[in-house]
Structures are given as C-alpha cells and as structure tokens.
Amino acid sequence: MPKDSTFWHLPRPEPHALAVTFGFEGAAVAARTGDTVASALLAAGHNTFRTSSVSGSARGPFCMMGACFECLVEIDGISNRQACMIQVRAGMIVRRMVGARSLVGDAGDV
Amino acid sequence: MSEIIDIAVIGAGPAGLAAASVTAQHGLTVVLLDEQPAAGGQIYRAIGSADAHLQDILGRDYAAGRTLLNILDQPAIDYRAGATVWNLTAQGNISYSLGGSARTLSARHVIVCTGALERPMPFPGWTVPGVMTAGAGQILLKSSELIPPAPTLLAGNGPLLFLVAAQYLRAGHRPAAIVETTPWRNYGAALGALPGALRANSYLRKGWALLAEIKRGRLPHYRAAKNLRALGTAHVEALEFRAGGRQRRIPCASLLIHSGIVPNIQISRALDLDHSWDPAQRCWRPRLGAWGETSLETISIAGDGASIGGAEAALHCGRLAALHAAWRLGAIESHAEITRLAKGERKALAVHHAARPFLDLLYAPPRAFLDPPDETIVCRCEEVSAGAIRGYAELGCLGPNQTKAFGRPGMGPCQGRYCGLSVAEIIAAARGIPLENVGYYRVRPPIKPVTLGEVSALSG
C-alpha cells in the first residue's frame, strides 16, 4: 500500500523481488536489481537526499537524468555522487550530503 | 596512447543510434558512448527491458522505439553504456569516465547527439523535495515502474505534461489535477500556424487523442494558471496558484512540473562553437549547416541537441550528419551521392518540422517563468534568487557570464544547465535589451564531474 510521500511500484500479479540490500544513513534499504540509488531511495520513502550548500535546505531528485545534480549523495565514502546515475549494488553504503563536501577527510577521492 | 577510431557518437538516443548505424554501414569504425545504463535516450529509456504491460502504459510511440535497439547488433558499432563524456576537443579527442576510471579516445569525426533538457521553470518553492520535472516522473515510470505519491499534481505546459498525465491514468494512478500555465493568448497566436501544422497531422491527432484521454479520465484541469508557489520545507505539501479569477491551494505529495524542452548545449558551449538564439523556442542552439556540421570540421551535432524537433526528426538528422561524416572521411566518394541519399531524409524532416511553429506558439513559455518574482531561487545549486540577479544588473552586470563574479550563479555542480536560460532572460528584461545581446555562460570542461584521482591515473 502506498504510504504518504512514498513512490510506489506499479502493481503486478508477480511483483519484482527486492533482491538488493544496501545501507542508507545506517538503515537497510531493499531495492530491485537495476534500480538507481535515487529510484531505490524514493521507493523506500526517502525524499531528502542532501541539504543545500548555501542555506542548508532540504533537496531531493529533480531531473532523474544526470543534469541537475540535486540528488547528490555520498556512496562508499565518495562524496557528490549522482544518485540517479548509479545503480544499486548489494552492501553499498549511502549517506546524505550535508552542505558542500569538505576538502579534507573524504576517503577515496583525493 | 589513446584509442583511435573513425567515428565517435556521443549519446545513444534516436539521433545517436541512427548516426552510428549509418556510419557503420559505410564501413567506418564507430564507438557509441552513452551515459545511461541502457540505450534509447530519454525518449526510449529502458525500452529494452519494458514488458508488454509497461509498453501499453507508456504508449505506441514509446514501443515503436524497440526496433532501434537492433542497431546495436551491427558488429562495426562498439557501444559503451555508462560512459560519461567530460571533455571533447576541437581535434576530436574525447575524455570520458566508465566504471570509475577515466579513458580517452581520438575520433576522426565526432557526432554529438546529447539531446534535450527540460526548460528551467523557476517559481517560488520549486526546489522543495517532492517537486520534480515531469520528465523525471516519466523516467521513474520507465526505468523503475514507480508511481509518485498521491495526491500528484502536474503543473506547467507542453506535450510531455499531458503525456505523463495519460500514462499515469493508464497505470491506474489518477493525478489530483493538471494545472496548465498556457496563457490564453497562446491559443490565438497558435491558430495562425494551424494550417501549416496540418501537414504533420499525426502530431495533431496524437495531441487531440491525449487531451481526450485526459478528459475521459475526468482530471480537474485548471487553465491559464499563474502565480505558482509550492509550499512545504522538508517535502512539498501544496501548490498555490491563481486560475479562473480565484486564488487556489491544492494539497499534494508530489508535484511534477514542465515547461517544454531545450537543447542540451553543454558540449557545444564548452567547445565555444557559435550559437544562435531561437526566439520561437526561447533557447540557444548551435549554429549548424544542413548536415549538422559545425564551424569545426571534425564535429557535427544532430537531434534535439541541435534543435528541438522530437524523436522522429532526430532519426533523420542523425542519418544526415552520418552521411556527411562518411563523405568527409572518404567512405562515400562523392558529395552528389550523399545528396541523393539524403533526399528521403530531408523530405521526411520537412513534414516533422511542419508541426513545430504551431507547437512552439501554443506552448511558448509564459513570461512569469522566464522572469520570475524576486524571491524565486533561480540558480538551484548556489541558491541565487531572481531578485539578486536583478540587483547585479542594477550594479552594471552585463550578462550571465559576469553574474558568476557577482554571486556565483552557474558555478555549482549543474554548471548552469538549470539556470543559464533564466539568468539570461532576467538580465535581458532588467536591462531592457534583446536576450541575444546578453549571451550565455562560458561553459568549461570538465562538463561532468571527474575525480582528480581519475584524471591523474590517465596521465600516469
């Protein structure tokens, strides 16, 4: 059943399995194989992907095609990844981007 | 040592697939680079995996794109999915990232088929989570079979808005309303172009059918809506607007907005090619010859990235650019031969283009979204308001490129994709001069973010 503010999957006689599990902000999220990080998070009811770098306001996916950069998240320690362009993998660790990325302390993208 | 090939095609939508097909048929080696995980562009997104049920929901025009994927079976085409191009030089050298590593290739000719973006539609509240483009809603349906949370509102204008409404109805999801922003005067203006559009009557028939389907679905349809404002902070809660002489407020859990599409010119701008202002579609487009050729002989542009004409027109443009490139590289001997081969394409193209003036006039973007109220965030990345931009103009700022020094619009990660046109419109209006005189941002590579680690691995 659709919840408030949650995207829902097209009803199917045999629904697709939620076969991939990844982490978002410390919680487990189940996704379909082939989902992007953005579509999986929206389907799981997460709408705020980051807070903006100037005012700290909530932001979420806007264009879903890699152009607007509103869906930026941290994936496996690398910041500013486009959630709409990256497919989910089991065990991925995803976090919200809080403001602008810091120049020091990020692993993996020196 | 960089890989050397005959043809690189950037973008695997209809124009790119057609261009790759024709160049490969003439014996050239082709690398087709596409950023998305599967070919088809946005229009035929996920066409390879959509089953009959999803194809029924998305409609016959979408399903028709399925056969285009057969092009990828041509052995001379090396198709690389998930390849994000971040630089292209005038000599045909391409830098791209694939699977987390940067690579380069060198092409004797490059055909750029990077398609369209949705036109920015700034109004107060359009940055709140839950507000997304109608295209984004459709992408979620095509790729992930996702339906937005109810109540859903669709606001703006243009064919895509109505198509998405119809697709949701077919999927069993009834949007709470369509809030159409087409001003009344657009209907009168478009009427004069109707006879010309009758040459392309398939577009008109499809349009009427869509509107009839929406009517049968009994969607509340507000017209000539203005003063839009999305409410909510953590998530969109309602849309306020004025229509029919009354102020209205409709609660919503998702708000899909649309105001037409414009060419994605990031690459042609980064190459500093000549662009001209299209006053009918209110957008910039690269200045091209009849074959999609640019002022750089190694580079052509085809499809909606050249000029908005739709998927079918893009196929013909892709083939024309390919024929010219094949002739340039000597794979077709005489120019007379490509002229002969192009005849059918040009004839078909003329029919598709016949519908444009009518559509451009009917769905001309309302002034309110080109020159929005002061409080509206225009540059979403750097959070620069329309009022701030007017302030820069008052201080003597001449155009979009200069605004960067005043307050950073266009300097965030989207590199101006969703504010460039708005900033130009606002400054042109504030200075009282034609838009073509204020120009655009100077776009610089990398046109997509790439890590220093990737770049340094390239040189090492």
Chai-1 contact restraints between the chains, C-beta under 6 A:
chainA,res_idxA,chainB,res_idxB,connection_type,confidence,min_distance_angstrom,max_distance_angstrom,comment,restraint_id
A,S5,B,P149,contact,1.0,0.0,6.0,A-B,restraint_1
A,S5,B,H235,contact,1.0,0.0,6.0,A-B,restraint_2
A,S5,B,A253,contact,1.0,0.0,6.0,A-B,restraint_3
A,T6,B,P149,contact,1.0,0.0,6.0,A-B,restraint_4
A,F7,B,L146,contact,1.0,0.0,6.0,A-B,restraint_5
A,F7,B,P148,contact,1.0,0.0,6.0,A-B,restraint_6
A,W8,B,I147,contact,1.0,0.0,6.0,A-B,restraint_7
A,H9,B,E145,contact,1.0,0.0,6.0,A-B,restraint_8
A,L10,B,E145,contact,1.0,0.0,6.0,A-B,restraint_9
A,L10,B,A171,contact,1.0,0.0,6.0,A-B,restraint_10
A,D35,B,S144,contact,1.0,0.0,6.0,A-B,restraint_11
A,S39,B,L140,contact,1.0,0.0,6.0,A-B,restraint_12
A,S39,B,S144,contact,1.0,0.0,6.0,A-B,restraint_13
A,A43,B,L146,contact,1.0,0.0,6.0,A-B,restraint_14
A,N47,B,P129,contact,1.0,0.0,6.0,A-B,restraint_15
A,N47,B,G130,contact,1.0,0.0,6.0,A-B,restraint_16
A,N47,B,H235,contact,1.0,0.0,6.0,A-B,restraint_17
A,T48,B,P129,contact,1.0,0.0,6.0,A-B,restraint_18
A,V54,B,E383,contact,1.0,0.0,6.0,A-B,restraint_19
A,S55,B,E383,contact,1.0,0.0,6.0,A-B,restraint_20
A,A58,B,P129,contact,1.0,0.0,6.0,A-B,restraint_21
A,A58,B,A234,contact,1.0,0.0,6.0,A-B,restraint_22
A,G60,B,P129,contact,1.0,0.0,6.0,A-B,restraint_23
A,F62,B,M132,contact,1.0,0.0,6.0,A-B,restraint_24
A,C63,B,T133,contact,1.0,0.0,6.0,A-B,restraint_25
A,C63,B,A136,contact,1.0,0.0,6.0,A-B,restraint_26
A,M64,B,A136,contact,1.0,0.0,6.0,A-B,restraint_27
A,M64,B,I139,contact,1.0,0.0,6.0,A-B,restraint_28
A,M65,B,Q42,contact,1.0,0.0,6.0,A-B,restraint_29
A,A67,B,L117,contact,1.0,0.0,6.0,A-B,restraint_30
A,A67,B,R417,contact,1.0,0.0,6.0,A-B,restraint_31
A,C68,B,C414,contact,1.0,0.0,6.0,A-B,restraint_32
A,C68,B,Y418,contact,1.0,0.0,6.0,A-B,restraint_33
A,F69,B,P413,contact,1.0,0.0,6.0,A-B,restraint_34
A,F69,B,C414,contact,1.0,0.0,6.0,A-B,restraint_35
A,D109,B,T451,contact,1.0,0.0,6.0,A-B,restraint_36
A,D109,B,G453,contact,1.0,0.0,6.0,A-B,restraint_37
A,V110,B,G453,contact,1.0,0.0,6.0,A-B,restraint_38
